[in-house]
Amino acid sequence: MINLLFDVIYYAALIVLISLVAALAVAPFESMGWWSGWWLRKDDPAAKSPPAPAEIESVHSAQAHAPPAAQPVDHYVVYLTGIGGSTAHLNIPYEKRLLVRLREQLPTACVIDTIYPYSAANRGLTKDRLFARFWRFILHEKLTGHDKLGFMINLHNLLQVLVCADNRYGPFFSQGAAHVIAQQLRQEKYDFTGRVPLTIIGYSGGGQIAVGAAPYLAEVLPAPVQVISLAGVLSSTPKINRIDQLVHIYSDKDTVQRLGMIFPGRWRIAFTSAWNQGRRSGRITSILLPGVKHDGAGSYLDEKSFLDDGRSYLDRTVDTIVEVIDTETPHIPDA
Amino acid sequence: MTELQQQLKDLIDAYGVAAIIISLSLTSLSVAVGQGLLLLANQVKASRFVFSLLASAVIFMASLGVWTAMIYLVAEYYFQLPLTLWQIFVIVVVSFSPLTQAYLGILPYFGSCIVRLLYLQSGLLLLLILGGIGFGWKGALWVLLGGLAVLVVARFTLLQPLYWLQNRIAGKQLRRRYQAIISDLRLDLPS
């Protein structure tokens, strides 16, 4: 009986391991296939416009972003959803509330949130995919309270974060992400020759996508490009110092953002890594928000937990982000 | 004949030519698959992908041929060991057999590290076998280092026709390192 139990455990572990390796092996194909032109070609209209929301998305998506019409836009903010995101339209309540608050606090900024960052072609999980029906089922379960199945979405996105952090595939993935951001900016009438600052906010895994894509935008835009990593799981992307400023907001109680330390370039001993060069030059800075978790109740985005000064955790996070955005990006010459 | 040489002979007799050829084919294909996404990075068309991949496998086989020839010449003319070309070939194929797992090189982030470890394992295996069959440890180390140097030279000379052929199959001048492609990446802003 015990032998049988061990066999079951052994084979179950083996199946899980093989599945993980297979999923990991398949993960780079979407972005590399996009790059090679095999699918979702760069001249493909499907890759140029944001995908039409699936039925399930239209019910739960974030409120449409509308840049203020009366006054000129003085800042563009692109929000890249966290690792729980599954479509180009936000469906995570905590993040939706963050964006509502950001729009309130930044009335003259254009806040863009129509990007699914874990696809080089902005292709959400629930549409135009082989397994779209499966992902719709998973998303439906997640939205109806079965969070454990929702972990599948996190796993998918985590693998894409690894692709983005890979020295071989990452730059191609990041090209795609930068292309998608540029398309969304174009749709919001961003002047690519102007000086209106651009801030990319990446939450959780979106932080890595942001630091991957931002250097490519910074290379071609005359305007300052800033990245705010909200609890981002960040690697030492080689081009990270092309960004004008990277502000990493983190918490001592957030164990997930610490996963970024699996990337050796983040270690202090890696003296010449891009990350450590950025830290020394002042291009990369960190802000500690003590006592909050990565997600859910008690997290950066919780509006029902309060600090001693009466502000909610969400208030503090929004205040911090707005302060970073309102502070002029310091000019640090390239090394 | 030393004990290890005898064991080697027994191994070849026991498993035959077919086993060596299968091992060589699997290793070569695995190495090619592990580097397969480099072809996508080169924007090789889908219709040309499989044949380009096979060409990568052939190039790997040819590099094993370079190793075989180099080790044979050293064994024959410097150490004067009674080894045939076929036996040396078997040694090389067996030494590089850890690379049957080289398909794992395709994995994001972990892949490059895995492949480096597999090459290290193959190098150590070759070192151990050569050291054991009469090259001595010092001699085996020199052969290993010399082999790497010869391989680098061969890439610019002997193997060039194969690279040319692969470029023809792929329909373009392939760049064989990711960094060479990545350094030219620039974002085209949408008009």
Interface residues (C-beta under 8 A of the other chain):
Chain A: V21 L24 A25 A27 P28 F29 M32 G33 W35 S36 G37 W38 K42 K48 L159 L162 V163 A165 D166 N167 R168 Y169 P171 F172 Q175 A178 H179 A182 Q183 R186 F192 Y216 L217 E219 V220
Chain B: L37 L38 L39 L40 A41 N42 Q43 V44 K45 A46 Y103 L104 I106 L107 P108 Y109 F110 G111 S112 Y178 I182 L185 R186 L187 D188 L189 P190
